Amino acid sequence: MEIDIEMCGDVEDHLGMSWKIRLLRKDQKLKAYLDCLEKIDNPESLISTGGKFKFNGNEQIFFHDFTKIENSKLAILEYWSQNSNYLKNGSAEIEFLVEIDTEKSIGVKIGKEKSRIFDDDVAKEVSDVVLTIAQRKFYVSKLTLASQSTYFKTLFLGKFVESEKSIIELKDIDPHEFQIFLEFLYGESVLNDETVDEILKLADMYDVKTANRQCEKFLLADSKKSIKDKLTAAAMYNLENLKAVCLSEIKTVSDLRSIVPEESSQFDTDVWMNLFLKLLSFFK
């Protein structure tokens, strides 16, 4: 392995976070890095981890807190010896087995493992386009997305430069939210109170009307969210049936007071008008 030449693995998603392994040789030292690509803005937030580092069969146990100060990087040091068999048949096998301590982690959202993988060999074999978001690659089917989304139908089949590309970059999107959105479009059971807002946001962005209807149906029948949260979603994504049901459940001044949002922009003009009429009706 050459000195000062860095080798990087692919970005992988685990528990709703992106991770990457890097390897760098500096003189007589070999450094293996585990990068948590999750953005940590709050200096008090941390991701508490522990586990094993494996290098060609050798193991080291580690404990590390990923924080803003630590720049979200874990470095494990090995001493390089020209006589050691670091490379096997010209390659090295590096693995981090990481366990996140949810009780010690502070101020970060730890998700669940993916229901469907969009960058494994199976996904690559059946894919005809790659969508990239912040170093993440999603190997997907144009037909699957275009049949559900007018945005992707235009992007893939319209008269745009992107329609001829095999790799297309999507901007201003969180890759973890897009992962959940794709799982939903591919038929996985991921719709719940934790994911419904993310799915609604991307369904609105990419004009997936069936997703909007399914999310509205879930919020009406199965969700445990508060009336305030439901009404906020109804106003933001034009879910008229949900809006009507939420407004009908406001029966007292106390009910009305409990759903007033922190910012007036969270409700549209129609909702505010209905709330005003509700208030007037209480004093007849």
Summary of the structure (lengths in Angstrom):
residues: 284
radius of gyration: 24.2
end to end distance: 82.7
largest distance: 91.1
contacts: 776
relative contact order: 0.08
helix: 35%
strand: 26%
